[in-house]
Amino acid sequence: MNVEEARKVLWLKSNPRPLGELLDEGYLTQDRLEWAAQWAYNSKLKQAAQVLLEVMKIPAAKVEEKLKSAHELSLNNSLPINITLDKARTTLWPFAPFKGQQMGVLVESKQLSLKDLGYAVENAWDEKVKQAAIALSLVRLDQVVKEPVPSAGFVHVVSGGRSYSERRESLFTLLQGMMLGLFIAVAYYFLSKSITRSFQPNPTAKSIGEIASSPGGIIALSIAVGSIILIAWIINFSIDRITNRINKEIEQHRLGQEGEERTVQLIVQALDGNWHLFRNISLPGRNKADLDIILVGPPGVWALEVKNFRGEYRNIGETWEWRNGKKWKATSKNPSRQARNSAGRLGNFLKADNVNIFVNPAVIWANQDHPLMVENPSVAVWQYNRLPDELGNIWQGEKLSKVEQNKIVEKLTKLCEQQRDSH
């Protein structure tokens, strides 16, 4: 394949345009082409990416050129934009200090200026961020814009209720409150008892001076004081340990919930109405662990396990480890195994209604601050910052008929409704 042929090859389904156009616009960076050369399912795209990596340098798109183009378009009554304003407003800002927040909210609150939006047009690697920045810049300049009509509408999102992370976070918060209340009640009881006894005269009781007047009394008094101090330290130490453990559990589940929310938002931006997204589904059976995200669309069905662990982690083959100082230790739970088990359970659940479909397992690494180190994963691992490309990569023809899709969607929707009603 020569360079000209490579430039004509189409990019992923998420942005199906010739590689040459995307290169000239600055959408395709060297990092993105390297990813396609290694992971693209389409062999032609894989080869084209390798050719372009060898012979071409990626030109940087200049914001001045884009703004000049927008100015020329403003001579018309309305300016066409490549993204709807709703999607532009809900697009997540990728730069610090507002990373992960919706661009529409940031613009309306004046936290993002025109200069910031211009910077995004020039430097953002995600084409959706660039298009959102252009659209919001035009709105900020009071220009009339013409929005594109979504070809298939938006992703259909169906929830089974509160997620496992939310439920566990609420449980541990309640447990923490109960423990604090119990401690206060016990402390109040013993304090009131001691105060009551101090006001009741006891003719047989000896004073501290009388006790301390003999060697045996001094020893007994020292043992009593030491025992009180030791008991107080043990109680305080135990409460601290339990409280810290509960706080750690609450923090872990809060991070998990944040990761799921971010992931759902990004998927909704990347896919269209051909897809259904189900979240927080508990399948019938002894295993009550919920499935974070299920995607159902023309290319098939995916069971997605979302992880937002804090710290450094790596996945080599089937093994998951985290860095503890200079050593790597195995994680208590294996996300690859969890994703595969979830896919198997979902496949069996669908098979009960004669829907024989292979469910694809995948792990989504939602930690934006610490990318996961991955080597020959046994289950597909999608990094958060590469998620739109991964979703475009799975579009390899329509493997599910409309009838099969509808049957699966109907079954999962009914399960979500039953689950919400039971709560």
Secondary structure, DSSP 8 states (H G I E B T S, - for coil): --HHHHHHSB--TTS-SBHHHHHHHT-S-HHHHHHHHHH-S-HHHHHHHHHHHHH-------HHHHHHHHHHHTTSSSEE-SS-HHHHHHSB--STTSTTSBHHHHHHTTSS-HHHHHHHHHH-SSHHHHHHHHHHHHHHTT--EE----SS---EEEE-SS-HHHHHHHHHHHHHHHHHHHHHHHHHHHHHHHHHHHTS--TT---HHHHTTSHHHHHHHHHHHHHHHHHHHHHHHHHHHHHHHHHHHHHHHHHHHHHHHHHHHHHHHH--TT-EEEEEE--SSS----EEEEEEETTEEEEEEEE--SS-EEEETTEEEEEETTEEEE-SS-HHHHHHHHHHHHHHHHHTTT----EEEEEEE--SSS--EEES-SSEEEEGGGHHHHHHHT-SS--S-HHHHHHHHHHHHHHHHHHHHH-
